Amino acid sequence: MSYETMRHFADSWGLIFLFVVFLAAVGWAFRPGSSYREQADIPFKHDDHEDQRHG
């Protein structure tokens, strides 16, 4: 397999494959019933302020 053949394959089918993987990841993140609220708030949590928020 030559470099040109591999490059042509990557330019066409590789792009399509990566686009399908991207769509699958987005679909997984936005699927019904998924809840990522706790994970989204991780950067904003601080140990010294946690007592004030939760009681």
Residue, then its C-alpha position, 0 to 999 in steps of 0.5 A: m500500500s503506497y502513501e498516496t493510497m493511504r492518504h486517499f483512504a484517510d481523506s475520504w473514509g477516515l473523515i466519514f468514520l470520524f464524523v460518525v464517531f463524533l455524531a455517536a458521542v453527541g448522541w450519547a451525551f444528549r440521549p434521553g435520560s442522561s444526566y450530567r449535571e453533577q459532572a458539569d458542576i465539578p469544576f465549580k465545587h470547592d471544599d470550603h463552600e460546600d457546607q454553605r450550599h448543602g446545609 
